[in-house]
Amino acid sequence: MAVGLGPLSTLHPVPGFELGIASAGIKRPGRKDVVVMRCAEGSSVAGVFTLNAFCAAPVILAKKRVSGSVRYLLTNTGNANAGTGEPGLQNAMRTCASLAKLAGVDESEVLPFSTGVIGEPLPVEKIEGALQAALDNLSENNWADAATGIMTTDTLPKGASRQFIHEGVTVTVTGISKGAGMIKPNMATMLGYIATDAKVAQGVLQDLLRDAANKSFNRITIDGDTSTNDCCMLIATGKAALPEITQASGALFAALKQAVFEVCMEVAQAIVRDGEGATKFVTVQVNGGATHQECLDVGYAVAHSPLIKTALFASDPNWGRILAAVGRAGVAQLDVSKIDVFLGDVCIASKGCRAATYTEEQGAAVMAEEEITIRIELGRGTCSETIWTTDLSHEYVKINAEYRT
């Protein structure tokens, strides 16, 4: 039921970054559910992680290891290894150690990632049994297969790729993500992996990823639930024949930043387009705020409202629900007489009440579309923020009611 999301476009290989996929049969026999990624020696690696206090064991371990030397990333689906306490942490360490032994590296150079059901013990033996097959499958051309291998309730794989030329050298940025539910990131997405062959100092890479995630993954929401397992990684292999980027300035950095931002935005929006049960892709644009935070507060109040989301599903232009959400967003001293609200290009409310020119037919026409923009003009300042979300359908309830059965 993905909205405007089709087959993967070309995902260019990134020199120095390989991906291997195998089946551990964690939830279903034969399903490709283990992905191993190998970074060239000397790669820089950056990461952003969930702020959920119940963060999963692999998140705890990956956060500790990301600033050091990283050679392998190990991902399993079907089991989140979250809410599993000290045994979960030991299991995450054991899978990393098993991969490290097979690959001939130190176990501290392996980062673990898990996604799936929370609260169940990690099936370590199954994962260990698939590691050699994943290593044997390693290839720079396996992005599309890896995008499928990290899926859970996703209906389609998600990926994006950009290339640019700097001083005659082609630089590649390619990324994949997964996620369809439990999406309101407080750092990044459910899982995201982006790689480039540019050479970038780790500190610069970390800041670049944080900025990119903040404008993409941190601006999407499906159901308002921040996962225990959210992680997004950015790897720079340094295989492009160009000088190392040591500062966030200059033409090379600017071109790389644009490419990374575009890839992050595309795979983040793909998560919304593939939201569980989604039939609408909704942009909530808030302009004229006194601060960026109050724009976000208003945007999320609208994006998270079950009443608005169900009206979107029904294609019902019930604009009163939008006004109610804006009014309860917690913005101090909000002057409703200055607020205008638009559905697409149609002004539905002006100066705090129904617009004189608005007709129900106009609103219904906009709401019948698959892609809808709700624009709110606060009239308080110059700040703006944009959030992307979905409607709330019968299918969302069904998917999550049956998630463990």
Residue pairs with C-beta under 8 A, 6 or more apart in sequence:
1 155
1 277
1 278
1 279
1 395
2 155
2 156
2 273
2 274
2 278
3 273
3 274
3 278
3 279
3 280
3 281
3 370
3 371
3 390
4 273
4 281
4 370
4 371
5 156
5 158
5 270
5 273
5 274
6 156
7 156
8 144
8 147
8 157
8 158
8 159
9 159
9 160
9 161
10 161
11 143
11 144
11 147
11 159
11 160
11 161
11 174
11 176
12 161
12 163
12 172
12 174
13 140
13 141
13 143
13 172
13 174
14 140
14 172
14 173
14 174
14 195
14 196
14 197
14 237
14 239
15 40
15 140
15 172
15 197
15 237
15 239
15 240
16 39
16 40
16 43
16 140
16 197
16 237
16 238
16 239
17 37
17 38
17 39
17 40
17 43
17 140
17 195
17 197
17 235
17 237
18 37
18 38
18 138
18 139
18 140
18 142
19 35
19 36
19 37
19 38
19 138
19 139
19 140
19 142
19 143
19 145
19 146
20 35
20 36
20 37
20 38
20 133
20 134
20 135
20 136
20 137
20 138
20 139
20 142
21 32
21 34
21 35
21 36
21 134
21 137
21 142
21 145
21 146
21 148
21 149
22 32
22 34
22 36
22 130
22 131
22 133
22 134
22 137
23 29
23 30
23 31
23 32
23 33
23 34
23 130
23 133
24 33
24 34
24 76
24 78
24 123
24 126
24 127
24 129
24 130
25 31
25 33
25 126
26 33
26 34
26 76
26 77
26 78
26 79
26 116
26 123
26 126
26 127
27 33
27 77
27 78
27 79
27 116
28 78
31 78
32 145
32 148
32 149
33 76
33 77
33 78
33 130
33 149
34 74
34 75
34 76
34 77
34 127
34 130
34 131
34 134
34 149
35 74
35 75
35 76
35 134
35 146
35 149
35 150
36 72
36 73
36 74
36 75
36 99
36 131
36 134
36 135
36 137
36 138
37 72
37 73
37 74
37 75
37 146
37 193
37 235
38 71
38 72
38 103
38 138
39 45
39 70
39 71
39 72
39 73
39 195
39 235
39 237
40 237
40 238
40 239
41 71
42 237
42 238
43 70
43 71
43 235
43 236
43 237
43 238
44 199
44 200
44 201
44 202
44 205
44 235
44 236
44 238
45 66
45 70
45 111
45 202
45 205
45 233
45 234
45 235
45 236
46 66
46 202
46 205
46 206
46 208
46 209
46 210
46 233
46 234
46 235
47 62
47 63
47 66
47 111
47 206
47 209
47 231
47 232
47 233
47 234
48 187
48 188
48 209
48 210
48 213
48 231
48 232
49 55
49 59
49 62
49 63
49 187
49 188
49 230
49 231
50 56
50 59
50 185
50 186
50 187
50 188
50 226
50 227
50 228
50 229
50 230
50 231
51 186
51 187
51 226
52 186
52 226
52 227
52 228
52 230
54 82
54 83
54 228
55 82
55 228
55 229
56 80
56 81
56 82
56 83
56 84
56 88
56 114
56 118
56 228
56 229
57 81
57 82
57 84
57 88
57 89
57 91
57 92
57 112
57 114
57 122
58 81
58 92
58 111
58 112
58 113
58 114
58 229
58 231
59 228
59 229
59 230
59 231
60 89
60 92
61 89
61 92
61 93
61 96
61 111
61 112
62 111
62 112
62 113
62 231
65 108
65 109
65 110
65 111
66 111
66 233
67 202
68 108
68 109
69 106
69 108
69 109
70 109
70 110
70 111
70 235
71 103
71 105
71 109
71 110
72 99
72 100
72 103
72 105
72 109
72 110
72 111
73 110
73 111
73 113
73 193
73 233
74 95
74 96
74 99
74 110
74 111
74 112
74 113
74 131
75 112
75 113
75 114
75 115
75 149
75 150
75 191
76 95
76 113
76 114
76 115
76 116
76 122
76 127
77 114
77 115
77 116
77 149
77 150
77 151
77 152
77 178
78 115
78 116
78 117
78 152
79 114
79 116
79 117
79 120
79 121
79 122
79 123
80 114
80 115
80 116
80 117
80 118
80 119
80 120
80 228
80 229
81 88
81 91
81 92
81 112
81 114
81 122
82 88
82 114
82 118
82 119
82 228
82 229
83 118
83 119
83 228
84 91
84 119
84 120
84 121
84 122
87 121
88 121
88 122
91 121
91 122
91 124
92 112
92 114
92 122
93 107
94 124
94 128
95 112
95 122
95 124
95 127
95 128
95 131
96 107
96 110
96 111
96 112
97 107
97 110
98 127
98 128
98 131
99 110
99 131
99 135
100 106
100 107
100 109
100 110
101 107
102 131
102 132
102 135
103 110
103 135
111 233
113 191
113 229
113 231
114 122
114 229
115 150
115 152
115 178
115 190
115 191
115 229
116 152
117 403
117 404
118 228
143 159
143 161
143 174
143 176
144 157
144 159
146 176
146 193
147 157
147 158
147 159
147 176
147 177
147 178
148 157
150 176
150 178
150 191
150 193
151 157
151 178
152 178
152 180
152 190
153 180
153 181
153 276
153 399
153 403
154 178
154 179
154 180
154 274
155 180
155 274
156 270
156 274
157 176
158 176
158 177
158 178
158 179
158 267
158 270
158 271
158 274
159 174
159 175
159 176
159 177
159 267
159 270
160 174
160 175
160 262
160 263
160 266
160 267
160 270
161 172
161 173
161 174
161 175
161 263
162 172
162 173
162 174
162 259
162 262
162 263
163 170
163 171
163 172
163 173
163 259
164 170
164 171
164 255
164 256
164 258
164 259
165 171
166 242
166 251
166 252
166 255
167 242
169 240
169 241
169 242
170 240
171 196
171 197
171 198
171 240
171 242
171 255
171 256
171 259
172 196
172 197
172 240
173 194
173 195
173 196
173 198
173 256
173 259
173 260
173 262
173 263
174 194
174 195
174 196
174 263
175 192
175 193
175 194
175 195
175 263
175 264
175 267
176 192
176 193
176 267
177 189
177 190
177 191
177 192
177 193
177 232
177 267
177 268
177 270
177 271
178 189
178 190
178 191
178 192
178 271
179 189
179 190
179 191
179 271
179 274
180 222
180 271
180 274
180 275
180 276
181 222
181 223
181 225
181 275
181 276
181 396
181 399
181 400
182 190
182 222
182 223
182 225
182 226
182 227
183 189
183 190
183 220
183 221
183 222
183 223
183 225
183 227
183 271
183 272
183 275
184 220
184 221
184 222
184 223
184 224
184 225
184 226
184 300
184 304
185 213
185 217
185 218
185 220
185 226
185 227
185 230
186 218
186 226
186 230
187 213
187 217
187 218
187 230
187 232
188 213
188 217
188 218
188 230
188 231
188 232
189 217
189 220
189 230
189 232
189 267
189 268
189 271
190 227
190 229
190 230
190 271
191 229
191 230
191 231
191 232
192 217
192 231
192 232
192 233
192 264
192 267
192 268
193 232
193 233
193 235
194 209
194 232
194 233
194 234
194 235
194 260
194 263
194 264
194 267
195 234
195 235
195 236
195 237
196 234
196 235
196 236
196 237
196 240
196 256
196 259
196 260
197 236
197 237
197 238
197 239
197 240
198 236
198 238
198 240
198 242
198 245
198 252
198 256
199 236
199 237
199 238
199 239
199 240
199 242
199 243
199 244
199 245
200 208
200 236
200 238
200 244
200 245
200 256
201 244
201 245
201 246
204 245
204 246
204 247
204 248
204 253
205 234
205 236
207 248
208 234
208 248
208 256
208 257
208 260
209 232
209 233
209 234
209 260
211 257
211 261
212 234
212 257
212 260
212 261
212 264
213 232
213 264
215 261
215 264
215 265
216 261
216 264
216 265
216 267
216 268
216 269
217 232
217 264
217 268
219 268
219 385
219 386
219 387
219 388
220 268
220 269
220 271
220 272
220 387
220 388
220 389
221 300
221 303
221 304
221 387
221 388
221 389
222 271
222 272
222 275
222 276
222 278
222 389
222 390
223 276
223 392
223 396
224 300
224 303
224 304
234 260
238 244
242 252
243 252
245 252
245 253
245 256
247 253
248 257
268 388
269 281
269 388
272 278
272 281
272 388
272 389
272 390
273 281
275 389
275 390
275 396
276 395
276 396
276 399
276 400
277 390
277 392
277 393
277 394
277 395
277 396
277 397
277 398
277 399
278 390
278 391
278 393
278 396
279 313
279 370
279 390
279 391
279 393
280 312
280 313
280 369
280 370
280 371
280 372
280 390
280 391
281 370
281 371
281 372
281 388
281 390
282 303
282 312
282 371
282 372
282 373
282 374
282 388
282 389
282 390
282 391
283 371
283 372
283 373
283 374
283 386
283 387
283 388
284 299
284 302
284 303
284 373
284 374
284 376
284 386
284 387
284 388
284 389
285 299
285 373
285 374
285 375
285 376
285 384
285 385
285 386
286 295
286 296
286 298
286 299
286 375
286 376
286 378
286 384
286 385
286 386
286 387
287 295
287 375
287 376
287 377
287 378
287 384
288 377
288 378
288 379
288 380
288 381
288 382
288 383
288 384
289 295
289 298
289 331
289 378
289 380
289 381
289 383
289 384
289 385
290 378
290 380
290 381
290 383
291 381
291 383
292 383
292 384
292 385
294 329
294 331
294 378
294 380
294 383
295 378
295 383
295 384
295 385
296 385
296 387
297 329
297 330
297 331
298 325
298 326
298 329
298 331
298 376
298 378
299 376
299 385
299 386
299 387
300 329
300 387
301 325
301 326
301 328
301 329
301 330
302 308
302 322
302 325
302 326
302 374
302 376
303 309
303 387
303 389
304 389
305 321
305 324
305 325
306 392
307 318
307 321
307 324
307 325
308 318
308 321
308 322
308 325
309 389
309 390
309 391
309 392
310 391
310 392
311 317
311 318
311 321
311 367
312 367
312 372
312 390
312 391
312 392
313 391
313 392
313 393
315 364
315 367
315 368
316 364
316 367
317 343
317 348
317 360
317 363
317 364
317 366
317 367
319 341
319 343
319 348
319 349
319 354
319 363
322 341
322 348
322 349
322 374
322 376
323 336
323 339
323 341
323 349
323 352
326 334
326 339
326 341
326 376
327 334
327 336
331 378
331 380
334 378
334 380
335 379
335 380
336 352
337 351
337 352
338 351
338 352
338 378
338 379
338 380
339 349
339 351
339 352
339 376
339 377
339 378
339 379
340 347
340 349
340 350
340 351
340 355
340 376
340 377
340 379
341 347
341 348
341 349
341 350
341 374
341 375
341 376
341 377
342 348
342 373
342 374
342 375
342 376
342 377
343 362
343 363
343 366
343 367
343 372
343 373
343 374
344 366
344 369
344 372
344 373
346 358
346 362
346 363
346 365
346 366
347 355
347 357
347 358
348 354
348 355
348 358
348 362
348 363
349 355
349 358
350 356
366 372
